[in-house]
């Protein structure tokens, strides 16, 4: 029994373009971001990957990306059944939300900002670390709602955010807290997992 799990980071948002810490802020997609979402759908169509279920964040940059991608893939009929949940939102950057990343480095120093951004278990002021995203939100949601579909051979799309998808890589066992810093998700580029009887056989970005 073979099936697909696809992880898709949302297209470029206005705050991505402005180089701001976005977190829970509900930033809109840019025109480029919408184009990236449609291009992702075209790639999925070319790969002949048809989904049984779609999960996405409640933040519009993720769920609109999913909608645009599905329409472009010719799978608009499953949009109404798409499941949105807060647990798949981006990491909460707390007091850093809305701050320009370069200006924040100038204020707090490169090393401190790097720790806030990339440390697995150090929280930014008032926010979440990646460990919080993994253990408090994404892992429980995945195990309660998504894993059973994958184990039953369904094709699943998760359209979310850089950090909630990096959390998924840890949950799937393809990265660890020690290696996760090397894992990056470009906006609007689908990451495909080919599975057989619940075991990951291949992992690649569609281009």
C-alpha distance (Angstrom), angle and dihedral (degrees) to the residues before:
residue distance angle dihedral
X1 . . .
X2 3.80 . .
X3 3.78 129.1 .
X4 3.80 144.7 152.9
X5 3.78 136.9 -107.6
X6 3.80 113.6 -169.0
X7 3.81 125.0 -168.0
X8 3.80 115.5 -160.8
X9 3.78 125.7 -175.1
X10 3.80 113.0 -149.0
X11 3.79 120.3 -99.5
X12 3.79 121.3 -96.0
X13 3.81 112.8 -57.3
X14 3.79 128.6 -154.3
X15 3.81 90.5 -106.4
X16 3.83 91.2 48.6
X17 3.78 86.3 56.3
X18 3.81 91.1 47.5
X19 3.85 90.8 48.9
X20 3.80 92.8 -122.2
X21 3.80 131.3 148.6
X22 3.80 100.2 -106.3
X23 3.80 108.6 178.5
X24 3.80 112.8 146.8
X25 3.83 93.4 -5.9
X26 3.81 108.8 117.7
X27 3.81 98.1 -126.7
X28 3.80 118.9 -178.8
X29 3.78 124.9 -122.6
X30 3.79 118.1 -103.2
X31 3.81 120.9 -130.5
X32 3.80 86.8 -99.3
X33 3.79 89.7 50.9
X34 3.80 91.7 53.8
X35 3.80 89.7 48.2
X36 3.82 89.7 50.8
X37 3.81 90.2 52.4
X38 3.79 92.1 51.4
X39 3.79 90.8 46.6
X40 3.81 89.1 53.0
X41 3.79 88.6 54.5
X42 3.78 91.3 51.2
X43 3.80 89.8 52.0
X44 3.80 91.1 50.5
X45 3.79 90.1 48.9
X46 3.81 91.3 50.8
X47 3.81 89.6 49.2
X48 3.81 89.2 51.5
X49 3.80 93.1 -128.6
X50 3.79 111.0 156.9
X51 3.78 118.6 -172.3
X52 3.76 130.6 -136.0
X53 3.81 94.6 -169.7
X54 3.80 138.1 10.0
X55 3.80 126.5 -155.2
X56 3.76 123.9 -169.7
X57 3.78 145.2 164.1
X58 3.79 121.9 -92.0
X59 3.83 88.8 -121.3
X60 3.78 111.3 102.2
X61 3.80 96.9 -130.2
X62 3.81 88.1 65.1
X63 3.79 102.2 38.3
X64 3.79 94.4 43.4
X65 3.81 88.5 49.8
X66 3.80 88.0 53.8
X67 3.79 92.2 49.1
X68 3.80 94.2 48.5
X69 3.80 92.2 45.5
X70 3.80 93.0 49.5
X71 3.80 92.0 48.5
X72 3.80 91.0 50.3
X73 3.80 90.0 47.3
X74 3.81 91.0 54.0
X75 3.80 91.9 -112.9
X76 3.79 100.6 111.2
X77 3.79 89.8 129.1
X78 3.83 91.6 78.0
X79 3.81 96.3 50.5
X80 3.81 93.0 93.1
X81 3.81 89.7 56.5
X82 3.81 93.8 50.4
X83 3.82 111.9 127.1
X84 3.81 118.2 -137.8
X85 3.80 122.4 -167.0
X86 3.81 137.7 173.0
X87 3.81 91.3 -132.9
X88 3.82 89.5 71.8
X89 3.80 93.9 55.8
X90 3.79 123.8 119.0
X91 3.79 119.9 -86.2
X92 3.81 112.9 -77.2
X93 3.80 106.3 -113.3
X94 3.80 91.9 -167.4
X95 3.80 113.3 -165.1
X96 3.80 91.1 6.6
X97 3.82 92.6 63.6
X98 3.78 110.6 120.2
X99 3.80 95.0 12.4
X100 3.79 120.5 126.0
X101 3.80 108.4 -112.1
X102 3.81 95.3 -137.0
X103 3.80 92.5 48.2
X104 3.81 89.6 47.9
X105 3.81 89.8 54.1
X106 3.80 90.1 51.2
X107 3.81 90.5 50.9
X108 3.83 101.1 42.5
X109 3.81 102.6 18.8
X110 3.79 132.2 -106.2
X111 3.79 94.6 -90.2
X112 3.81 95.8 53.3
X113 3.81 93.6 46.1
X114 3.81 90.4 47.4
X115 3.81 89.4 53.6
X116 3.81 91.7 49.5
X117 3.79 91.6 48.6
X118 3.79 101.4 40.1
X119 3.79 110.7 20.5
X120 3.79 110.5 109.0
X121 3.79 96.4 -142.4
X122 3.83 107.9 19.6
X123 3.79 113.7 98.9
X124 3.80 124.0 -146.5
X125 3.83 111.8 -124.5
X126 3.80 107.9 -65.8
X127 3.79 93.2 -5.9
X128 3.80 145.6 91.2
X129 3.78 132.1 -86.1
X130 3.79 119.9 -142.5
X131 3.81 90.4 -101.8
X132 3.82 88.3 60.6
X133 3.80 90.3 52.5
X134 3.81 91.7 49.2
X135 3.79 100.9 43.4
X136 3.81 104.2 28.1
X137 3.78 100.5 39.4
X138 3.77 123.8 4.5
X139 3.82 101.5 39.7
X140 3.83 95.2 49.9
X141 3.80 91.5 45.0
X142 3.80 92.7 47.1
X143 3.79 93.7 48.0
X144 3.82 93.6 46.3
X145 3.80 99.7 41.9
X146 3.81 115.9 12.3
X147 3.81 109.9 31.8
X148 3.80 94.4 65.6
X149 3.80 90.7 57.0
X150 3.79 92.5 50.1
X151 3.79 91.4 46.3
X152 3.82 88.5 52.5
X153 3.81 91.8 55.5
X154 3.80 98.9 -102.2
X155 3.79 123.0 149.1
X156 3.81 109.1 -121.1
X157 3.80 133.7 -170.7
X158 3.81 120.7 -160.6
X159 3.81 111.6 -168.0
X160 3.77 109.1 -172.1
X161 3.81 143.6 113.6
X162 3.77 140.4 -54.3
X163 3.79 95.7 -97.2
X164 3.80 99.8 36.5
X165 3.81 87.6 51.5
X166 3.80 92.0 46.3
X167 3.80 84.9 53.2
X168 3.80 87.9 54.9
X169 3.81 90.7 55.6
X170 3.80 89.5 57.4
X171 3.81 92.1 45.4
X172 3.81 91.0 50.4
X173 3.80 89.5 51.1
X174 3.80 96.7 -121.8
X175 3.82 92.6 112.7
X176 3.79 133.9 28.2
X177 3.82 132.6 -150.4
X178 3.82 85.4 -97.5
X179 3.83 96.2 52.2
X180 3.79 102.4 32.8
X181 3.80 94.3 93.6
X182 3.80 89.0 70.1
X183 3.81 92.1 56.8
X184 3.78 115.3 92.9
X185 3.79 132.7 176.4
X186 3.78 117.4 -152.9
X187 3.80 113.4 -148.3
X188 3.78 113.6 -90.6
X189 3.82 98.6 3.5
X190 3.84 114.8 124.6
X191 3.81 118.1 -132.1
X192 3.79 108.8 -151.7
X193 3.79 126.8 -155.6
X194 3.78 116.1 -167.3
X195 3.79 109.9 -154.9
X196 3.76 134.4 -169.7
X197 3.80 119.3 -166.8
X198 3.80 89.0 -17.8
X199 3.81 94.6 -51.7
X200 3.81 121.5 116.8
X201 3.80 110.1 -119.6
X202 3.81 101.9 168.5
X203 3.80 137.8 13.7
X204 3.80 123.2 -169.4
X205 3.79 144.6 141.6
X206 3.80 117.8 -113.2
X207 3.80 111.4 -123.4
